[in-house]
């Protein structure tokens, strides 16, 4: 029997038995005109998951053919916070740190990071470079240049990822930093950071820091802090990519 131009109106369609509902046959196209399809898992014909959601709008799984999903691991809302420390494991080969609207207690200070291989000492040697693109509020000075004051040559101090942050209520910096394979027992650990912010002397700058942590031992943790004083406000969020 064939029916054309028909409409079936029901509240739910369920399989007669089991848990699989088949709509259409192999080789046919099924057209869905709805505005949305709500499902926590999308699978192929072989039952392999392509996307999996936790039901709250966050992907909890992505098929390996698409690469690994970016997973939110931790987030800290800063309020007169001395430092933010996160543990690093071999679960993820890349970590992303989103430092959003970081406003310091002290005027004219640097947002910095260091890593530890034992969870206690934050003094791994770092070799880095540092560039800035800048402009004043009245365009009296602008340009792009290397700033060697903030690089390191196998130094063991904290690495600056944004310099000279203003401490006024309307001044802050936002920086995204990537750290690669920190748990490797063989290779140095590479990183790069890019940020935008308002400086203490009314400059707006785009700053770039990049380099490597010259340690082959696996890292266990990373710490963010200001070069002096606490973090008045802002959010530092850590993501992992397998």
Buried (B, 14 or more C-beta within 10 A) or exposed (E): EEEEEEEEEEEEEEEEEEEEEEEEEEEEEEEEEEEEEEEEEEEEEEEEEEBBBEEEEEEBBBBEEEEBBBBEBEBBEBEEBEBBBBEBBEEBBBBBBBBBEBBBBBBBBBBBBBBBBEEEEBBBBBBBBBBBBBBBEEEEEEEEEEBEEBBBEEBEEBBBBBBBBBBEEEBBBBBBBBBBBBBBEEEBBBBBBBBBBBBBEEBBBBBBBBBBBBBEBBBBBBBBBBBEBBBBBBBBBBBBBE
